[in-house]
Amino acid sequence: MYFVRPARLADLDALAQMARSAWPVLHSLPHERAALEARIALSEDSFGAEVDFPGEEFYLFVLEDGMSGALLGTASIIAAAGYDEPFYAFRNDALIHASRELHVSRKIHALTMSHELTGKSRLAGFYIEPSLRGDAAAHLLSRARMMYIAAQRQRFTSEIFTLLLGVTDDAGVSPFWEAVGRKFFGRDFAGIEMASGGRSHRFIAEVMPSYPIYVPLLPEAAQRVLGEPDARSLLAYDIHQEEGFETDRYVDIFDAGPVLTVQVDRSACVARNETRTVQERAATPAPETAATTAATTAATTVATTASTTCLVASHAEDAFRCVLAELPAVGAPLDAAACAALGVVAGESVRCVPLHTLQPPGSGGERVRVTTGDAS
């Protein structure tokens, strides 16, 4: 069974391997071993600290295979983006250029450098083994962070954002960077990406233009990718949609990738969160008569049909755990493996949220949100 837990210093070697394998660069996982060790130590301190409001805390999670003990992925939360230096993004603006004399009034799309996202909590650093990218484990790893936020509201801001990779080609070339960033930095995208420190480095304000960039003046290739996620980001985009994230008026300052935001109160892991009591799942049943076996089979079939795949998380802070489990409408019957992964026993409480809040409609390829109560 896969489960998500906080990273610890004993994970250093595995996380160092992930840091070397990940592309694009994970700023939450520095390549330098000493810096990576410091990041893990900061995470351990953050999980263990008593926090009343978000500050410089950093929370690093790992996806572990409960059978082998292997680490298969990582993801993180930055309590306050740009805590030391502002977090920069481009804000989509519409500027009006008008002349009464010429009877002209034009609304022009422009990009303005902004640090309005500074101080907001950010989901970052998502990486999972390529073999699991189409698996439910990817949803578990990403959304376990929101399960933690739901349980520890005081540690995070009321609005969460995440930044997705913008469009790049197979050689790592970004059309938007070539049209904008390269003109000011004179360097390749990959080099600046490594140096940027997650969009919170002082040189961004020193080098990038502080005046608006008029989108119609950009090459068509750059305009076309504005706010578009790269193909490698589509899985993350889908997972964040499940949680309730939506595109906002900001795009990445380097590759024009989309910024997604959600109000925590409206996120699935808060709005659909239930506290349930752990129950021991029955072991292999004793021998039964043919009649009782048939009845049991029918009941089991009904229960299985009515079950839902849920994110299930323990309430502990520094001992936080999250797994996926099939649950009925009431209760939390968990098998021994799930209980061991969560560190819970029968009678204790866990948080439960349906994994999927989106489903395909009866016709068409788009997906629609399934809501209960007010559809707001």
Buried (B, 14 or more C-beta within 10 A) or exposed (E): BBBBBBBBEEBBEBBBEBBEEBEBBBBBBBEEEEEBBEBBBBBBEBBEEEBEEBEEBBBBBBBBBBEEEEBBBBBBBBBBBBBEBBBBBBBBBEEEEEEEEEEEEEEBBBBBBBBEBBBBBBBBBBBBBEEBEEBEBBBBBBBBBBBBBBBBEEBBBEBBBBBBBBBBEEEEBBBBBBBBBBEEBEEBBBEBBBEBBBBBBEEBEEEBEEEBBEBEEBEEEBBEBBBBBBEBBEBBBBBBBBBBBEBBBBBBBBBBBBBBBBEBEBBBBBBBBEEBEBBEBEEEEEEEEEEEEEEEEEEEEEEEEEBBBBBBBBBBBEEBBBBBBBBBEEEBBBBEBBBBBBBBEEEBEBBBBBBBBBEEEEEEEEBEEEEEEEEE
